Every structure is written in C-alpha cells, then in structure tokens.
Amino acid sequence: MLGLKGGEEVTKAKTDAEIKAALDNLGVKAISDKQLEITLSKPIAFFTQLLSFPVFFPQREDFVTSQGDKYGAEATNVIGAGPFKLTKWDHDQTLVLEKNDKYWDAANVKITKATINVVKDTNTGLNLYESKAVDFAKINGEQSQLYKGKPDLILKKELTNSYLQFQEKKVPALANKKIRMALGMAIDRQAFVDTVLMDGSIASNGLIPEGTSDGAGGEFRKTAGETQYKFDPEQAKKLLAEGLQEVGLTELPKLKLLSDDTDVAKKSDEFILAQWKQNLGYEAEANPVPHKLRIENSSKHDFDIVLSLWGADYNDPMTFLDMWVTGGEFDEGDYSNAEYDKNVKAAQTETDPAKRAQFMVAAEKILMEDPGVAPIYFRARPYVKRDSIQGMFLPAYGTEFELKWASVK
C-alpha cells in the first residue's frame, strides 16, 4: 500500500470519513472492465512481481459486499477467478475444488476435481499416502529419510528463512552487537539442519535465502556471496566476554527464547539452548507458545529473543531487507542502523538493476556485521507424490502448490 500514490494516507486514516477520502484519492482505478490503472508514489522495481501475490487477486465487489462478515466463511461465501471453484468445505476435514469452466484458460486445465484433506499430523498424512487414499502428502524430516532415493520424495525449496530476533530496547544487554553476534555464532547451523530438521533445509550463510533473485538477472546469494559469520565457539565466547564488559555485566541475564509450540519449534529450542550452554556456558529458558500468541507477542515487541520465520511475498531481496529499517512494522527487535537504512532506502528507489543489487548486498553485509538478526536456515519442505500425478509443481513462495497444469497419468 505504501508504494501506491496516496497509499500512506490510507494506512494512516482513522475515521470512516478519513478512510473514504483517502481511498478516493488512492492511485488505483478501473479504466475499463478488464483494465486497472495503478499510479506509484516512487519507482518500485519488483512491482509487477508483487501483483502475482494472492492479496492482489481481483475480487467481485458486489459479491464481497453482499456477503458482509460471512465472506470467505463457507464454500458458498467464496468466489474467485482461478482455474478451480471451491464447491465443498467441511471445516477441519476436506475441501473440494472443481474445474472452473469460466476460467480464461479452461481449455488447458486437465483436472476436473481435486479433494484436499485437512491433516494436522504428518503421521496421519503419510498413512493416507501409503494406504493409497491420497496421491500427495506433506511429511516431516524424519519421515523423508524413509523415502530417500525413491521417486515419491520431492523437496520444495522455499524462499523462507528462519532467524533469531533480539529485543534491543527492553533487554539492554542485547543492544550490544558483540553479545548478539556471540549468540548467533555459537550455534552450529549445519548440525541444526542435519539433526533437528533433516528435511533438505540449508544452513544459512546470510539473510536472503538461496534461489532469491538479485533483481538484476542473477541470484542474490551468488551476487553477495557468504555474508554471515561462520560457526566459531571460541570466537563466540570471546565476543560474549567483551560484550559483557562493555555493558558492565559479569554475566548475561537468564533470557527467554520465545517460539511456536510445534514439535519442530520445541526441538529447535532444545538445540539452540544446548548450543549456548555448551559453547558459551550460558543458560537461557525456552518459552514455546501457540503460533497466534507468538505472533502477537512479537508484534508487541514483548520478548527477549524470538525464533521466527519469514517467507517471501515476491522474488526480490527487498521482501526481507525492508523489515529491519528503523521503526519498520516488522522491526520487532527495535534494531536501528543508519547505514543499513541508507542502503535499503537507496535500493527502494534505484531504477538501475545492477546498482540496486549492490545497495542490497551492502545492506545485507551491514545486517550480518552488526547483527540485527541471527539467521539459522533457509527452509525446504519434503513431500511425497505419486508418479501418476504429472504437471503439479510447488512454488518457492506464495502458494503451497499449483494444480492448473496438473494431470493424472
């Protein structure tokens, strides 16, 4: 919204009258039944990519308005313009998609019906797959070991990273960059993905996940190289001692590590805390909570250290980098670095792709050298799929899977 002409006014509007006035002046208007004109407030190099994200999909205003609060609540309260229609929705059980004959490219949609089972436990999903009740299922890292070398196993390499975020205002000790770096450097990221996840995820070597474009025709990780410090217990111990001396402490207070309460998150907590105890002689406390509460506490900046994940909204480094600009909506650790801000803001308006890429590389290096966050891994997810299902693919960001070109052999 902030990149659109008048977008800032819309986000700041409070009353109904202010919102209506701001929307009337927003740089978005329909100039015909099939044409939308968008006026930007500044150059945005990745804007056309951003439009492919689901939040920008078109909606029928008359239908949405008529449904009111019930819109999206049931299959009968949903309407879309995609290759499939949602015809049945048994909450927490199944969803049924049927071919949309009115879709613009319906001639190339081969599947007439797809049933999606809502399965919260990967053991249940795998049992359904092995009993041939389903053709596709998400599995966990341990289960993926059973399928190594088999054609069923496919890995979805995502533009998603996992990282530790430090609350620098409420925890004075974490305002010290040596202490933050020590906590990140004391974690063996390769051992983490090998023993905790085992799902094809990759140990981080920077903030931006592998596979992300650099915005100039290349891949960001190849353009930037490795920008994150390596695992080094001895150096981490030295940095912690120096940092504590600089802030006038003899030891680091017992901090809480906030995370989700999933099995993977709990195992992650155990590994990280064990690494800190083994490599730094420091004991912290795990604080796993339901996902909704973790998000709520993070948004309120109510944590010491939090284990977070972020997935790309579009294939460009800016979807990760703009999060840590001073005072930004997702700068939940209250990180602030003027040089970092300068490079990110320069990249936000630069129209030369090569120059823009270099601004973003410089920003990432600053974030790793003055660590606002401590990246841990770039996520991959394992699935099993029958050979008979052809043309189905798993996008690296956005949606979980795509069925438009799928067929059954």
N, C-alpha and C positions, 0 to 999 in steps of 0.2 A: 504493500500500500504506500510506503514512504517514497518509493521511486516514481509514483504517478503524480502528475500535476494536481495539486490540491490534496494529495493523499495525507500529508501531515496534519492538515486541518481536520480531516475526517477522524483520524485517530485521537486528536485532542478534544474533539467536540464532546460535550457532556449532556446537554439537554436535547430533547427531541427536535426542538426548533434549530439548534446549532447543528445537529447531525443532518437534518434535511437540507439546510442551507449549504453545508459543506459538500454533501453528495450532489447537489445541483451544480456545483462548480467543479466537481471531480473531472479529471481529464479522460473520461471514458464515455463514449456514446455510440449507440447503434445508428449507423447511417443508412442501413437497409436491413431487410430480413436476414441476410447472411453476411453482413459486413459490420465489423466492430472497429471503431477508431480509438486508439489509445495514445494519449499525449504524456510523455515522460517529463519529469522535472529536471532530469540530468541524464547524461548518457549511461546506459546500463548494457554492458557488452553481452551479458548472458540472458537478456530479457526474453528472447524468443524461446530459449530452453525452459525458462521459468513457466511459460504459458502451458507447457505439457504436463505440469504438476496437477494432480486431481483437483486441488482447490480452485483452479481456474476453469474447470469444465463448465460448459453452459448449463443453465437451469431455466425451466419454463416458469416465468414469474407468476402467471395466473394460477398454475397448479400449486406452486410453493405457497403462495398467499392463501389459496383456498384451504390448504391442509393445516395451516397455523402451526400450533405446537406439536401436532401429530405427524408433521412432515418427517419422513425417514424412520418412523417408529415401526412400521409394518411393511410387508411387500406391497400392499395396496396404497401405501402412502409414499411410494418412491417412483420417480420417473427419470429416465436418462436417455442419452443419445448414442449409447455404445452398441457393440455387436450383440449384446445379450440383454434380456429383460429379467428382473428378479420376479419370479412368479410364485414362489413359496418361501416362507421364512418361519421355521419353528425355532424360536429363540433357544440358544444354547444347545441346539441339536443339528439342524440342517438348513441349508439354503439351496434353492433350486434356480438355476439360470437356464433360460430357454432362448433360442436364437431370435434376434430382433429382425423381422422381415423388412422393417422400415429403415434399417441402418443403411447408410450411404454406400457401403461396400459389402452388402449382404451376400453378394454372389461369391465372395471369397471366404465366407465363414462356413466351415465344413461341419462343425459340431452343432447338433440341434438341441442338445440338452446336457447340462453338467450339474451333478449333485455334489455339494460341498458339505462335508461333515464337520461340525464344530467339536474338535477334540482338544482338550486341555493337557492331556498327559501323552507324551510321546510313546510310552509303552502301549497304550491303547491304539494309537495310530499305527504303530508298527505291527501289532497283532492283526488289525484290519487289513493291512497290506499283505501280510504273509498268508492270511486266510483268503486272499483274493477278493475281499469285499470292497477294496478301493484300489485305484491304479496309481496313486501318488500320495506320498505322506512325508511330513517333516519329521526328522529324527534328531537325536542328540549326538554328542561327540562319541560317547561310549558305544552307542548302537552303530554308529558309522564304521567302527572298527570291524564289525561283523560282515560288512559289505565291501571291504577293501578289495580292489581288483575285480569286482563284479560290475557288469554294465548297469545295474539298477542304480548305483550310487552316483549322484550328481551334486556338485558343490555350487552354491550361489555365493559368489564373491561380491560382497556389498560395498558401497561407498558409505561405510559406517565405521566410526571409531569409538573406542572405549577409553576413558581417561579419568584421572583423579582431579578433582577441582578443590582448591583450597580457599577457605573463607579468610580473607586477609584483614578485614576490618574488625570482626568480632574476636578473632584469635590473633593477638599482636605478634606472637612468635612466627606465625605463618606469613607475616608481612616481609619476613627476611628471605631473600631469594636463595641463600645458601641452604637454609633449612628445607625449603620447598624442593630444591634440587636434590638434596640428600635423600629425602623420602622417595622421590622418583627413581633415583639412581640405584637405590638399594633393592629394587625389585627386578628379579631375573625374568624379563618379559618372554624370552624364548621358552624357559621352563614353564611359565604360566600357560602359554598356548599348548604346550606339549602334554602337560599333566592335568590341567584343570579343564580346558576346553576340548582338545582332541578333535576338533571339528573342521579343520582346514583354515582357521583364522591365522593371521600373520602377526608376529611381534612387530610393534610399531617402530619406525625409525624417523618419525616426525609426526606432525599433527594430521596432515592430509592423507587419507587412505590411498593405497595403491589403486590404479585404474582411473583416478580422477584426472580430468583434462587440466592442462595448464592455461587454457583459454587462448592458446596461440598455436594450436595444431599438434601439440605434444602432450606427454603425460607428466603431470606435476612432479611425481616422485623422481622421475628421470631428470627433469629440469633442475630440481632443487638438490637432489642427492640426499644423503643422510644428514639430517639437521639435529636429531635428538642425541643426547649423550648416551653412551653405552653403559650397560650394567657394570658397576665397579664398586663392590662393597667397601674396599679400603678407602677410596676417594670419598665415598658417601659418608663414611664415619668421620673422616677429616672435616668435610664440609659441615656436618652437623655440629661438631665441636666448635668450629669457627663461628658458625651462625649463632649458636647459643651464647658464646662470649660477646658477640656484637649486640645482642639484645639483653644482656645482663642476666642470663639464666644459667643455672647449673645443670638443669635437665629440662626436657620437653614435657609440658603438661600432658596428662593422660587424655588424649583426644578420642572422639568417637568417629568411626567410619560409617557414614550413612550409605545405605544401599537398598535395592529391592530385596524382597524376601523369597525370591525364587531359589531353586536348588543351585543353579549356576552362580547366582549372586552370592549365596552363602559360602559356596566353595571358593569363590573369588576372594571374599573377605578373609577366610581362613588362610589362604595362601599369602595374601598381602601382609596380614598381621604377623604370620610366621616369618616372613622375609625381614620385616622390620625388627623383630625380636632377635633373629639370628644374625643379621648383618649390621644392625645399629645398636643392639641391646636396648631397644625401645619397645614398650608395651602400649598398644592402643586398644580400643574397645570396639567391637563390631556392633552396628546398630541397624540390622535389617528390618525394613518395614514394607507394607504393601506399596505397590508401584504408585498408586494415586497419592499416597501420603509422602512418598519420596519426592515426587514432582512438586507437590505443594510446599514442602519444606525447602526444597531447592529454590523455588520461585520467591520464597520469603527470605532467602539468604540465611535460613535457620539451620546451620550445620557447621561442623568443624572441617571435615573432609568428606566429599561425596564421590561415590563411584558412579559415573554417568556414561551414557551412550548418546551419540548424535548421528543421525543418518542424513545424507544429502537430500535437499529439496530439488536440486538441479546439479548438472555435472560441471561444476566450476569450483575452484578453491574458495571463492568468496562465501559459499554456503557454510563453511567452517570458520573462516577468518573474521567475518564481521561480528561474530559472537563475543569477542573479547575486547572490543573497543570500549574505552572508558564510559561507564554509565549505560552501556547497552542492555537491552532487555534480558539477554541471556548471560550477561557478565555477573553471574550469581556469586562468584567468589570475590567480587569488587576488585578485580585486577585492574591496574592502570599503568600504562607505559606510553609516554608522549610520542616516542619514536615509532612505536608499533602503530599507534593511532594515525600518525602521519602517513605511513606506508599503505595502510588499509584504505584510508580516505583517498589517497592518490590513485590507488588501483580502482576505486569505485567510479572514478570519473575519467580515467585514461582510456582513450579510444584506440591507441596503437597496441595491438595484442602482445607484441614482444616486450614493450616497456611495461605493460600492465602485469605480465607474468613475472617480471623481475621485481616489481613492487611487492607482489605477493610472496615471492621467495624470500625477500628481505624481511617481510613481516613474520613469516613462519620462523626464520632463524632467530629473530628477537624473542619470540614467544618461547622458544626452546632454551635460549641462553638466559633469559630472565623468566623462568618457567611459571607462567600463569596457570598452566595445567600440566599434568604428567600423563601423556598418552601411554596406553598399555598394549592395545592390539587393534588391528583392522579386522572387522568381523566377516566371517564366512558362515554359511549355514548348510548343513547336509540334508539331502532329501533322497528318497528312493522313488523311482518312476519305472513303470513297465515299458519295455521296448516297443510295445504296440502303440504307445502314445507318441505321435510324431508332431513336430512343429510347435510344441509348447516350450516357452522359454521363461527364465527367471530374471527379470530386470535387476540391475545392480542398485537401483534406487527407485523410489516411487511406489509401485505396486508390488505385491508379493509374487504374482505370476501372471502370465498373459496367455489367454486361450484363443485369441482371434484367429490365429493361423494354425491352431492345433487340429489334429485329425486322429482317428483310430484306425490302425492298420489291420 
